[in-house]
Amino acid sequence: MNNNIFPCLLYDGNAKESAGFYSKVFNAKVTLETDFVVDLDFFGQKLMLLNGPQVEKNASVSFLINCESEDEVQNYWEQMMEGGMALMPLDSYPWSTKYGWVKDKYSVNWQLYLGEKRGGQKIIPTLMFMHQNNGKAMEAIQFYTQTFPNSEIGNILRYKDGGEGHDTPEVPENIQHAHFIIDGYNLFCMDSSYDHQFDFNDGISMVVMTDDQKETDHLWNTLISDGGSESVCGWLKDKYGLSWQIAPKRLIQLINDPDKEKAGKVMQAMMKMKKIILKDIEEAYNS
């Protein structure tokens, strides 16, 4: 499992409150806490909670939790339902003897699943391709696995082979469930023909910590290609609308430097950038 890739959840000032809730539910540990960012250790995986502009999180990106017992599923479900909403009731399904989909009180979607872990990764982000992206899940899998090193395509289940379990007419060739790996990090994805009132947005993004400018340039240029778009401070959207943050490790080190004046200069330089240019960041730090 690669902890240089991890999800980021955007909050409207209540990241710390949310971190307290997840620490209680999942026994997660806070590893970093500032006014803007809270980092959590979830079962050895990293999750970033970021205070920023209000953007509603939705089910276009959900998090599947591989549980080891029915009691574990039940425990998470009961706590998530406090102020939350069931999107698929806790029950037995063809793919799991105990499964439920719940939106918690912070609008984060969780799929609680009794099954096996993938490479030791307990929590797996699941991407839903809908509207103009419906039918493009397989194309996206190929795009992402070709973009990142150490990647592979796992099991692919198409709707024509999946049997029961969905109540909306689906295109038989579309993806009901698929597993893929980018640089050692597991992801799931699916197509959906349902007319959901949401799509990918900045509410949930994927962070990639890079080693140097070459890696930063490669990922940035590839992910914005063929219809993607640049944003600010290392953020971008790929051609499917999924948000990414391409963040050099050196940038994070300098932003968290004990010398507040130097760290502030780095932050100011970053705020003026789209793609992060490490040479300019270093110049700001040393100025």
MOPEJO-V691879 format. One record per residue. N is the residue number from 1. RES is the residue in three letters. PHI is phi in whole degrees, 0 to 359 (999 if undefined). PSI is psi in whole degrees, 0 to 359 (999 if undefined). NEAR is the number of other ideal C-beta (glycine too) atoms within 10 Angstrom. Layout:
n: {N;N}
res: {RES;RES}
phi: {PHI;PHI}
psi: {PSI;PSI}
near: {NEAR;NEAR}
This chain:
n: {1;2;3;4;5;6;7;8;9;10;11;12;13;14;15;16;17;18;19;20;21;22;23;24;25;26;27;28;29;30;31;32;33;34;35;36;37;38;39;40;41;42;43;44;45;46;47;48;49;50;51;52;53;54;55;56;57;58;59;60;61;62;63;64;65;66;67;68;69;70;71;72;73;74;75;76;77;78;79;80;81;82;83;84;85;86;87;88;89;90;91;92;93;94;95;96;97;98;99;100;101;102;103;104;105;106;107;108;109;110;111;112;113;114;115;116;117;118;119;120;121;122;123;124;125;126;127;128;129;130;131;132;133;134;135;136;137;138;139;140;141;142;143;144;145;146;147;148;149;150;151;152;153;154;155;156;157;158;159;160;161;162;163;164;165;166;167;168;169;170;171;172;173;174;175;176;177;178;179;180;181;182;183;184;185;186;187;188;189;190;191;192;193;194;195;196;197;198;199;200;201;202;203;204;205;206;207;208;209;210;211;212;213;214;215;216;217;218;219;220;221;222;223;224;225;226;227;228;229;230;231;232;233;234;235;236;237;238;239;240;241;242;243;244;245;246;247;248;249;250;251;252;253;254;255;256;257;258;259;260;261;262;263;264;265;266;267;268;269;270;271;272;273;274;275;276;277;278;279;280;281;282;283;284;285;286;287}
res: {MET;ASN;ASN;ASN;ILE;PHE;PRO;CYS;LEU;LEU;TYR;ASP;GLY;ASN;ALA;LYS;GLU;SER;ALA;GLY;PHE;TYR;SER;LYS;VAL;PHE;ASN;ALA;LYS;VAL;THR;LEU;GLU;THR;ASP;PHE;VAL;VAL;ASP;LEU;ASP;PHE;PHE;GLY;GLN;LYS;LEU;MET;LEU;LEU;ASN;GLY;PRO;GLN;VAL;GLU;LYS;ASN;ALA;SER;VAL;SER;PHE;LEU;ILE;ASN;CYS;GLU;SER;GLU;ASP;GLU;VAL;GLN;ASN;TYR;TRP;GLU;GLN;MET;MET;GLU;GLY;GLY;MET;ALA;LEU;MET;PRO;LEU;ASP;SER;TYR;PRO;TRP;SER;THR;LYS;TYR;GLY;TRP;VAL;LYS;ASP;LYS;TYR;SER;VAL;ASN;TRP;GLN;LEU;TYR;LEU;GLY;GLU;LYS;ARG;GLY;GLY;GLN;LYS;ILE;ILE;PRO;THR;LEU;MET;PHE;MET;HIS;GLN;ASN;ASN;GLY;LYS;ALA;MET;GLU;ALA;ILE;GLN;PHE;TYR;THR;GLN;THR;PHE;PRO;ASN;SER;GLU;ILE;GLY;ASN;ILE;LEU;ARG;TYR;LYS;ASP;GLY;GLY;GLU;GLY;HIS;ASP;THR;PRO;GLU;VAL;PRO;GLU;ASN;ILE;GLN;HIS;ALA;HIS;PHE;ILE;ILE;ASP;GLY;TYR;ASN;LEU;PHE;CYS;MET;ASP;SER;SER;TYR;ASP;HIS;GLN;PHE;ASP;PHE;ASN;ASP;GLY;ILE;SER;MET;VAL;VAL;MET;THR;ASP;ASP;GLN;LYS;GLU;THR;ASP;HIS;LEU;TRP;ASN;THR;LEU;ILE;SER;ASP;GLY;GLY;SER;GLU;SER;VAL;CYS;GLY;TRP;LEU;LYS;ASP;LYS;TYR;GLY;LEU;SER;TRP;GLN;ILE;ALA;PRO;LYS;ARG;LEU;ILE;GLN;LEU;ILE;ASN;ASP;PRO;ASP;LYS;GLU;LYS;ALA;GLY;LYS;VAL;MET;GLN;ALA;MET;MET;LYS;MET;LYS;LYS;ILE;ILE;LEU;LYS;ASP;ILE;GLU;GLU;ALA;TYR;ASN;SER}
phi: {999;255;271;274;237;198;280;234;253;265;234;261;92;247;298;296;298;298;300;297;295;290;297;289;292;252;58;287;246;282;252;206;218;231;295;253;230;234;259;241;258;253;53;83;252;263;223;257;247;235;279;198;294;291;224;290;288;209;279;297;234;240;236;273;252;281;263;261;206;297;296;294;302;298;298;296;300;298;287;293;285;287;85;259;216;280;263;226;298;293;193;264;231;302;266;196;288;212;209;203;243;229;260;280;291;256;70;269;263;233;253;265;224;271;186;261;284;256;59;81;266;280;248;235;298;237;261;251;260;220;51;293;265;300;93;255;300;293;299;294;303;295;297;291;288;278;280;259;286;51;243;201;259;262;289;238;243;266;301;295;254;267;70;285;124;218;251;243;304;241;290;306;279;290;275;277;198;215;242;213;232;242;47;84;250;275;222;244;205;202;264;216;270;293;276;293;266;200;199;305;207;284;302;227;233;250;264;236;272;257;272;201;292;299;294;301;298;300;293;299;294;287;290;271;291;60;114;286;213;277;238;246;60;86;269;208;242;278;293;265;94;286;271;230;240;258;237;300;300;296;300;296;301;287;296;263;298;300;283;298;294;295;299;295;295;296;298;297;296;298;297;269;259;261;292;283;252;297;301;288;296;295;298;296;298;269;284}
psi: {138;114;10;356;130;159;155;128;131;134;158;59;354;32;318;318;315;319;321;321;313;329;322;312;313;4;36;154;134;123;343;136;118;183;335;329;137;123;136;147;111;103;39;2;154;140;129;132;124;126;127;203;151;114;122;122;152;183;4;331;117;171;115;128;118;108;151;350;160;325;322;316;312;318;311;318;312;320;322;330;349;98;0;191;134;124;327;122;151;119;184;132;166;331;352;139;341;115;145;151;122;140;121;180;351;14;19;134;132;135;114;121;128;107;199;148;154;106;33;3;112;325;124;117;141;123;132;120;117;180;236;343;354;129;358;8;317;320;318;319;314;320;312;319;337;337;320;146;170;45;157;159;129;220;138;122;119;157;326;340;357;349;216;171;2;145;11;133;126;154;125;324;348;163;120;322;133;148;134;165;131;118;46;3;128;139;153;161;167;156;152;127;354;145;72;148;40;172;181;140;186;354;326;125;166;126;136;118;119;158;331;181;325;313;319;313;315;310;318;308;324;317;332;357;155;39;359;179;146;145;209;161;35;6;147;165;135;182;347;354;0;135;139;151;118;104;108;140;325;323;315;320;315;324;328;17;139;334;101;327;314;317;322;322;320;317;316;319;317;320;340;355;159;273;142;126;107;324;317;327;316;321;318;318;321;1;999}
near: {16;18;13;15;21;21;19;23;23;21;23;12;11;13;24;16;13;19;21;14;19;21;16;10;16;20;10;18;13;15;11;13;14;12;9;13;18;25;18;23;17;19;17;12;20;18;23;19;25;17;17;16;8;9;15;11;21;20;19;24;24;23;20;23;21;21;22;12;10;12;10;15;21;16;15;20;20;12;17;23;16;10;11;18;13;13;14;13;11;19;10;10;16;10;15;17;13;20;23;22;19;23;20;21;14;18;16;26;23;22;21;24;20;20;15;7;16;19;12;11;20;19;20;21;19;20;23;23;26;21;15;10;21;18;17;18;27;19;14;22;23;12;18;24;19;10;17;21;10;11;16;10;14;15;10;16;15;18;21;12;9;16;11;7;13;14;7;9;9;21;13;11;11;19;26;21;19;22;18;24;21;21;16;17;24;23;24;22;22;20;24;22;16;14;8;14;6;14;16;22;18;19;22;25;24;22;21;24;20;22;11;11;16;9;16;23;15;15;19;21;14;16;24;20;12;9;10;18;13;14;16;12;16;22;19;22;20;22;17;20;18;23;21;22;20;24;22;21;14;20;26;14;12;23;18;12;14;6;11;8;7;16;16;13;19;25;16;10;20;20;9;10;15;15;19;22;17;16;8;14;22;15;13;18;19;9;9}
